[in-house]
Amino acid sequence: MCPCGRRHTRTSSTICLVYGLRRSNKRGSLSFLASIPREEQWREHYEQQLAETLSRMRGRPFEKAPIVKTVHVFNWVLNHADCYRYLGTSIGDMKDRIDDFAAHHPVLQAWHRQCTWPPMFDHAYDYHRTVYEEHSVLNWFRGILQTDGGLDSSKMSVQWCRNALRMVTPHMWICRALLQQVDRTALEAVAQVTETNDAFKIVLRQGQGLDDLELALLPVLPVESVRVHTR
């Protein structure tokens, strides 16, 4: 709730970047040591499940890859002049901050947008979905692979974030792995694309709609794109 007593939209910036986790060399208790095989078994299962799901989505084979965690960074502000003034920021400043961050860190995906409520996936839990994941065939009840609730434990992995674009907004960033899976000519017809630090900023062109950008990015959206055909 805003200080003025009314509800307003939020302006938020979200970033997903690479963050490799190293296993500690320290020995733990007996119970910890006994749990290692189960952890390895879990990893093996999800690595295989993720590769099979991506293969089914894209219609081409994906090799099994280690489940490497990512870091989810976000901030959001109530879209009201008093809030921006109190925090000493603005919509333009938030865009500049996310652009500066992407220019200096190994970003996989990043988005800037306005929304009615803080997005649930901004809570940074694995099982929270973006609006695209929620309405695709990959949600909890309609997962492509009907085991263990679909992919609700793997969407914050490097393998997923390098191959499935979780959100589309008028101002966003994607990594090279995602860009290489789309038609760049079609993408540049609806958006300005600029490269920095091996990542690509995408800004919707004036006069183009978000649905135009969605179509250009369809090959990497979290859907079975192999089954979707555009005219």
VOBA-1610 file (N, C-alpha, C; in pm, whole numbers, padded with zeros to 5 digits, always signed):
BEGIN
Met+00084-00119+00000Met+00000+00000+00000Met+00088+00125+00000Cys+00056+00221-00085Cys+00132+00344-00097Cys+00106+00436+00022Pro+00198+00527+00057Pro+00173+00623+00165Pro+00047+00705+00143Cys+00003+00720+00018Cys-00116+00800-00008Cys-00244+00721+00022Gly-00230+00591+00054Gly-00346+00511+00089Gly-00408+00438-00028Arg-00351+00450-00148Arg-00408+00384-00265Arg-00312+00277-00318Arg-00367+00183-00396Arg-00285+00080-00458Arg-00235+00128-00595His-00113+00092-00627His-00056+00132-00756His+00015+00013-00818Thr+00044+00025-00946Thr+00125-00077-01012Thr+00267-00071-00959Arg+00341-00179-00980Arg+00481-00184-00940Arg+00570-00177-01063Thr+00685-00116-01047Thr+00788-00121-01149Thr+00899-00206-01093Ser+00938-00309-01167Ser+01036-00401-01113Ser+01140-00438-01217Ser+01255-00480-01167Ser+01365-00529-01249Ser+01408-00663-01193Thr+01423-00763-01279Thr+01459-00897-01236Thr+01574-00947-01321Ile+01668-01013-01257Ile+01788-01061-01325Ile+01814-01204-01283Cys+01849-01289-01377Cys+01893-01426-01349Cys+02034-01439-01403Leu+02129-01471-01317Leu+02267-01479-01363Leu+02333-01606-01316Val+02444-01641-01381Val+02514-01764-01350Val+02576-01755-01212Tyr+02566-01862-01136Tyr+02631-01869-01006Tyr+02663-02015-00978Gly+02786-02056-01000Gly+02823-02195-00977Gly+02846-02221-00830Leu+02790-02329-00778Leu+02806-02367-00639Leu+02913-02475-00628Arg+03008-02456-00537Arg+03112-02555-00516Arg+03078-02638-00393Arg+03103-02765-00403Arg+03078-02853-00290Arg+03191-02838-00189Ser+03157-02830-00062Ser+03255-02814+00044Ser+03335-02943+00061Asn+03465-02928+00096Asn+03549-03044+00124Asn+03539-03090+00268Lys+03468-03013+00351Lys+03457-03048+00491Lys+03369-03171+00508Arg+03409-03259+00602Arg+03331-03378+00632Arg+03224-03344+00736Gly+03107-03394+00715Gly+02998-03367+00807Gly+02973-03485+00897Ser+02856-03490+00952Ser+02819-03598+01041Ser+02790-03724+00961Leu+02768-03834+01031Leu+02739-03960+00965Leu+02610-03951+00884Ser+02511-03880+00940Ser+02384-03867+00868Ser+02402-03787+00741Phe+02492-03688+00741Phe+02519-03609+00621Phe+02584-03696+00514Leu+02681-03777+00555Leu+02749-03864+00460Leu+02653-03966+00401Ala+02562-04013+00482Ala+02467-04114+00434Ala+02368-04055+00334Ser+02351-03922+00338Ser+02253-03860+00250Ser+02311-03827+00113Ile+02441-03835+00097Ile+02504-03799-00030Ile+02455-03885-00146Pro+02448-04018-00133Pro+02399-04097-00247Pro+02258-04058-00289Arg+02172-04026-00195Arg+02037-03984-00231Arg+02040-03852-00305Glu+02127-03760-00264Glu+02140-03632-00334Glu+02189-03654-00477Glu+02287-03743-00494Glu+02337-03772-00627Glu+02229-03837-00713Gln+02151-03923-00651Gln+02041-03987-00724Gln+01940-03883-00769Trp+01909-03786-00683Trp+01817-03678-00718Trp+01871-03597-00835Arg+01998-03562-00829Arg+02059-03484-00936Arg+02053-03560-01069Glu+02086-03687-01064Glu+02083-03768-01185Glu+01943-03771-01245His+01844-03783-01161His+01705-03787-01207His+01665-03657-01275Tyr+01695-03544-01211Tyr+01651-03416-01267Tyr+01733-03373-01387Glu+01859-03410-01390Glu+01939-03381-01509Glu+01880-03451-01630Gln+01842-03579-01613Gln+01782-03654-01722Gln+01644-03599-01758Gln+01564-03565-01657Gln+01430-03513-01680Gln+01434-03379-01755Leu+01526-03295-01717Leu+01536-03165-01782Leu+01579-03178-01927Ala+01675-03267-01954Ala+01719-03288-02093Ala+01606-03344-02178Glu+01530-03438-02123Glu+01419-03497-02198Glu+01309-03394-02224Thr+01283-03309-02126Thr+01180-03207-02143Thr+01219-03105-02250Leu+01342-03056-02244Leu+01388-02961-02346Leu+01385-03024-02484Ser+01421-03152-02493Ser+01418-03221-02621Ser+01276-03229-02675Arg+01181-03258-02588Arg+01042-03266-02628Arg+00990-03128-02669Met+01028-03024-02597Met+00982-02888-02627Met+01032-02839-02762Arg+01158-02865-02790Arg+01222-02806-02908Arg+01228-02899-03028Gly+01200-03026-03009Gly+01202-03119-03121Gly+01342-03154-03168Arg+01440-03140-03080Arg+01576-03179-03113Arg+01642-03228-02983Pro+01746-03309-02993Pro+01804-03367-02871Pro+01882-03266-02788Phe+01868-03274-02658Phe+01948-03198-02563Phe+02025-03297-02477Glu+02154-03274-02462Glu+02236-03360-02379Glu+02210-03330-02231Lys+02224-03432-02151Lys+02211-03414-02006Lys+02324-03325-01957Ala+02291-03228-01871Ala+02391-03135-01819Ala+02376-03124-01668Pro+02484-03093-01597Pro+02476-03080-01451Pro+02376-02972-01410Ile+02305-02996-01302Ile+02215-02896-01245Ile+02300-02794-01170Val+02322-02680-01232Val+02399-02571-01171Val+02303-02460-01132Lys+02314-02415-01009Lys+02221-02314-00959Lys+02251-02176-01018Thr+02152-02088-01010Thr+02168-01948-01053Thr+02131-01856-00939Val+02166-01730-00956Val+02128-01626-00860Val+02014-01544-00919His+01912-01520-00841His+01795-01444-00884His+01797-01310-00810Val+01816-01202-00883Val+01826-01067-00824Val+01707-00985-00870Phe+01643-00913-00779Phe+01528-00832-00819Phe+01510-00714-00725Asn+01445-00612-00775Asn+01395-00503-00690Asn+01270-00446-00755Trp+01178-00396-00674Trp+01057-00336-00729Trp+01016-00218-00642Val+00948-00124-00703Val+00907+00000-00639Val+00761+00027-00673Leu+00684+00075-00575Leu+00547+00118-00605Leu+00551+00233-00706Asn+00470+00221-00809Asn+00472+00317-00919Asn+00398+00445-00880His+00460+00522-00791His+00402+00647-00744His+00515+00746-00721Ala+00491+00871-00755Ala+00596+00972-00746Ala+00656+00981-00607Asp+00574+00969-00502Asp+00625+00978-00365Asp+00723+00866-00335Cys+00695+00746-00388Cys+00783+00632-00363Cys+00917+00651-00435Tyr+00911+00693-00560Tyr+01035+00719-00634Tyr+01117+00830-00566Arg+01048+00931-00519Arg+01116+01043-00453Arg+01182+00996-00323Tyr+01111+00916-00247Tyr+01163+00867-00119Tyr+01288+00781-00140Leu+01288+00700-00246Leu+01400+00612-00274Leu+01507+00676-00361Gly+01480+00796-00408Gly+01577+00866-00492Gly+01600+00796-00624Thr+01494+00746-00686Thr+01508+00673-00812Thr+01393+00709-00905Ser+01390+00646-01021Ser+01286+00670-01121Ser+01279+00547-01210Ile+01178+00543-01298Ile+01167+00432-01392Ile+01291+00427-01482Gly+01332+00544-01531Gly+01451+00549-01615Gly+01575+00504-01542Asp+01588+00542-01415Asp+01704+00501-01336Asp+01706+00351-01315Met+01588+00291-01294Met+01582+00146-01276Met+01624+00072-01404Lys+01586+00126-01519Lys+01631+00067-01645Lys+01782+00078-01658Asp+01836+00196-01622Asp+01981+00215-01632Asp+02056+00120-01539Arg+01999+00096-01420Arg+02065+00007-01323Arg+02070-00136-01372Ile+01960-00182-01431Ile+01961-00320-01481Ile+02053-00333-01602Asp+02061-00229-01684Asp+02153-00231-01798Asp+02298-00232-01750Asp+02328-00153-01647Asp+02464-00150-01593Asp+02501-00283-01530Phe+02405-00343-01462Phe+02429-00474-01400Phe+02460-00578-01507Ala+02380-00580-01613Ala+02400-00677-01720Ala+02532-00657-01792Ala+02580-00533-01794Ala+02705-00503-01862Ala+02828-00550-01783His+02809-00584-01656His+02923-00619-01572His+02912-00756-01506His+02806-00832-01535His+02788-00963-01475His+02740-01063-01581Pro+02765-01192-01559Pro+02727-01295-01658Pro+02577-01323-01653Val+02500-01236-01713Val+02354-01246-01706Val+02301-01352-01803Leu+02206-01430-01757Leu+02136-01526-01842Leu+02008-01465-01898Gln+01930-01402-01811Gln+01807-01334-01851Gln+01785-01217-01756Ala+01725-01110-01808Ala+01691-00996-01721Ala+01574-00922-01783Trp+01485-00868-01698Trp+01366-00800-01747Trp+01335-00677-01664His+01281-00576-01731His+01227-00457-01663His+01084-00439-01710Arg+00990-00426-01615Arg+00850-00411-01655Arg+00766-00353-01542Gln+00642-00320-01572Gln+00544-00274-01473Gln+00435-00379-01461Cys+00390-00403-01339Cys+00287-00503-01315Cys+00200-00460-01196Thr+00083-00521-01186Thr-00013-00483-01082Thr+00035-00526-00944Trp+00091-00645-00934Trp+00141-00698-00807Trp+00284-00744-00823Pro+00361-00750-00714Pro+00496-00807-00724Pro+00487-00951-00775Pro+00557-00985-00882Pro+00548-01121-00938Pro+00589-01226-00835Met+00515-01336-00831Met+00544-01442-00735Met+00684-01499-00756Phe+00727-01508-00884Phe+00859-01568-00905Phe+00971-01478-00856Asp+00940-01352-00824Asp+01040-01265-00766Asp+01073-01303-00622His+00998-01397-00565His+01034-01449-00434His+01152-01544-00445Ala+01187-01579-00569Ala+01310-01654-00599Ala+01308-01798-00549Tyr+01191-01856-00528Tyr+01183-01999-00500Tyr+01172-02076-00631Asp+01228-02196-00633Asp+01227-02276-00756Asp+01086-02301-00807Tyr+00991-02320-00714Tyr+00859-02364-00757Tyr+00766-02251-00799His+00808-02126-00787His+00726-02016-00835His+00748-01996-00984Arg+00638-01981-01057Arg+00645-01973-01202Arg+00619-01832-01252Thr+00671-01801-01370Thr+00636-01676-01437Thr+00499-01695-01503Val+00442-01585-01550Val+00311-01595-01615Val+00318-01683-01739Tyr+00432-01684-01807Tyr+00447-01768-01926Tyr+00454-01916-01888Glu+00526-01946-01782Glu+00534-02084-01737Glu+00400-02131-01680Glu+00329-02042-01615Glu+00201-02078-01555Glu+00097-02114-01660His+00099-02048-01774His-00002-02070-01877His+00047-02159-01991Ser+00164-02216-01974Ser+00213-02308-02076Ser+00179-02450-02035Val+00226-02546-02112Val+00202-02687-02079Val+00297-02736-01970Leu+00376-02647-01914Leu+00478-02690-01819Leu+00441-02665-01673Asn+00317-02624-01646Asn+00286-02594-01507Asn+00268-02723-01426Trp+00235-02707-01299Trp+00234-02819-01206Trp+00144-02932-01252Phe+00026-02899-01305Phe-00072-03000-01340Phe-00057-03053-01482Arg+00014-02980-01568Arg+00021-03019-01708Arg+00164-03028-01758Gly+00254-03073-01672Gly+00393-03084-01712Gly+00410-03181-01827Ile+00505-03154-01914Ile+00532-03243-02026Ile+00570-03382-01975Leu+00653-03384-01871Leu+00690-03511-01810Leu+00611-03526-01681Gln+00522-03623-01678Gln+00431-03637-01565Gln+00497-03709-01448Thr+00602-03651-01395Thr+00670-03707-01278Thr+00714-03594-01188Asp+00697-03612-01059Asp+00746-03517-00959Asp+00699-03374-00984Gly+00576-03355-01032Gly+00524-03220-01049Gly+00591-03142-01160Gly+00628-03207-01269Gly+00687-03132-01381Gly+00828-03087-01351Leu+00855-02958-01373Leu+00992-02907-01358Leu+01006-02812-01241Asp+00923-02828-01140Asp+00920-02726-01036Asp+01042-02724-00945Ser+01140-02806-00971Ser+01263-02798-00893Ser+01384-02764-00980Ser+01360-02731-01106Ser+01474-02713-01197Ser+01470-02583-01276Lys+01372-02498-01253Lys+01359-02380-01338Lys+01461-02271-01306Met+01530-02281-01194Met+01634-02184-01163Met+01773-02239-01193Ser+01781-02342-01274Ser+01910-02398-01311Ser+01964-02328-01436Val+02095-02338-01456Val+02158-02278-01573Val+02104-02342-01701Gln+02086-02474-01699Gln+02038-02546-01818Gln+01902-02493-01861Trp+01812-02469-01767Trp+01679-02417-01802Trp+01688-02272-01849Cys+01760-02189-01775Cys+01764-02046-01806Cys+01842-02015-01934Arg+01927-02105-01981Arg+01998-02086-02106Arg+01917-02134-02226Asn+01806-02204-02200Asn+01728-02262-02310Asn+01580-02229-02308Ala+01530-02172-02200Ala+01388-02135-02191Ala+01376-01994-02136Leu+01321-01905-02217Leu+01303-01766-02177Leu+01182-01756-02085Arg+01203-01716-01960Arg+01097-01723-01859Arg+00999-01606-01866Met+01038-01495-01927Met+00953-01375-01927Met+00984-01293-02052Val+00883-01222-02102Val+00902-01129-02214Val+00851-00993-02170Thr+00935-00890-02186Thr+00897-00753-02151Thr+00954-00659-02257Pro+00907-00535-02262Pro+00958-00441-02364Pro+01105-00405-02348His+01161-00428-02229His+01302-00396-02202His+01361-00516-02130Met+01452-00587-02196Met+01500-00713-02140Met+01639-00747-02191Trp+01699-00849-02131Trp+01829-00900-02172Trp+01821-01052-02183Ile+01896-01109-02279Ile+01908-01254-02289Ile+02054-01289-02316Cys+02091-01411-02283Cys+02228-01456-02307Cys+02245-01502-02452Arg+02368-01527-02491Arg+02396-01567-02629Arg+02330-01701-02663Ala+02325-01793-02566Ala+02266-01924-02592Ala+02119-01911-02634Leu+02047-01818-02573Leu+01907-01796-02610Leu+01896-01727-02746Leu+01981-01627-02768Leu+01975-01554-02895Leu+02000-01645-03013Gln+02093-01740-02997Gln+02129-01829-03107Gln+02016-01923-03147Gln+01914-01933-03065Gln+01803-02022-03095Gln+01684-01952-03162Val+01695-01822-03187Val+01587-01748-03253Val+01636-01691-03385Asp+01543-01647-03467Asp+01574-01582-03594Asp+01607-01436-03563Arg+01736-01401-03570Arg+01776-01266-03530Arg+01717-01159-03622Thr+01705-01190-03750Thr+01646-01093-03843Thr+01503-01061-03804Ala+01426-01164-03771Ala+01287-01144-03727Ala+01282-01067-03596Leu+01375-01096-03507Leu+01380-01027-03378Leu+01412-00879-03397Glu+01510-00848-03481Glu+01550-00709-03500Glu+01445-00630-03577Ala+01351-00698-03641Ala+01242-00628-03709Ala+01145-00566-03609Val+01139-00622-03488Val+01045-00571-03387Val+01114-00510-03267Ala+01245-00528-03256Ala+01316-00477-03139Ala+01458-00437-03175Gln+01511-00342-03098Gln+01652-00305-03111Gln+01734-00404-03028Val+01838-00461-03090Val+01920-00561-03023Val+02064-00511-03018Thr+02119-00500-02899Thr+02257-00454-02883Thr+02331-00551-02791Glu+02458-00574-02819Glu+02537-00671-02744Glu+02632-00601-02648Thr+02638-00651-02525Thr+02732-00605-02424Thr+02767-00721-02333Asn+02895-00746-02312Asn+02940-00848-02217Asn+02881-00985-02250Asp+02873-01017-02378Asp+02823-01146-02425Asp+02676-01168-02390Ala+02603-01059-02365Ala+02458-01064-02345Ala+02396-00962-02439Phe+02265-00975-02461Phe+02199-00894-02563Phe+02078-00821-02505Lys+02084-00688-02514Lys+01970-00607-02469Lys+01867-00600-02580Ile+01743-00622-02544Ile+01632-00620-02640Ile+01533-00514-02596Val+01509-00416-02682Val+01415-00307-02652Val+01312-00302-02763Leu+01186-00315-02727Leu+01077-00316-02825Leu+01075-00186-02904Arg+01066-00196-03036Arg+01062-00076-03120Arg+00927-00005-03107Gln+00932+00126-03123Gln+00809+00204-03116Gln+00714+00160-03228Gly+00588+00144-03193Gly+00489+00102-03290Gly+00469-00049-03296Gln+00557-00124-03228Gln+00545-00270-03224Gln+00477-00311-03092Gly+00401-00419-03096Gly+00334-00468-02976Gly+00412-00579-02909Leu+00379-00603-02783Leu+00448-00708-02710Leu+00424-00845-02774Asp+00307-00863-02835Asp+00280-00991-02901Asp+00372-01012-03021Asp+00416-00902-03086Asp+00513-00915-03195Asp+00646-00968-03142Leu+00685-00917-03025Leu+00810-00962-02963Leu+00797-01107-02917Glu+00681-01143-02866Glu+00659-01281-02823Glu+00673-01378-02940Leu+00619-01341-03055Leu+00631-01427-03173Leu+00776-01442-03217Ala+00851-01333-03211Ala+00993-01338-03251Ala+01073-01426-03155Leu+01031-01431-03029Leu+01102-01508-02927Leu+01038-01645-02901Leu+00938-01680-02980Leu+00865-01805-02961Leu+00954-01928-02952Pro+01061-01939-03033Pro+01144-02060-03026Pro+01208-02086-02890Val+01215-01984-02802Val+01277-02005-02671Val+01179-01983-02555Leu+01051-01960-02584Leu+00954-01948-02476Leu+00933-02084-02410Pro+00887-02086-02284Pro+00873-02214-02211Pro+00748-02292-02254Val+00740-02323-02382Val+00628-02398-02440Val+00685-02503-02534Glu+00600-02593-02580Glu+00642-02690-02682Glu+00644-02620-02816Ser+00746-02540-02838Ser+00754-02457-02959Ser+00756-02540-03087Val+00801-02664-03078Val+00806-02750-03196Val+00665-02777-03251Arg+00563-02762-03167Arg+00425-02789-03209Arg+00352-02663-03253Val+00417-02545-03242Val+00352-02419-03275Val+00403-02371-03409His+00310-02334-03496His+00347-02283-03629His+00281-02147-03649Thr+00357-02049-03698Thr+00306-01915-03724Thr+00293-01892-03873Arg+00200-01805-03910Arg+00179-01774-04051Arg+00232-01635-04085
//
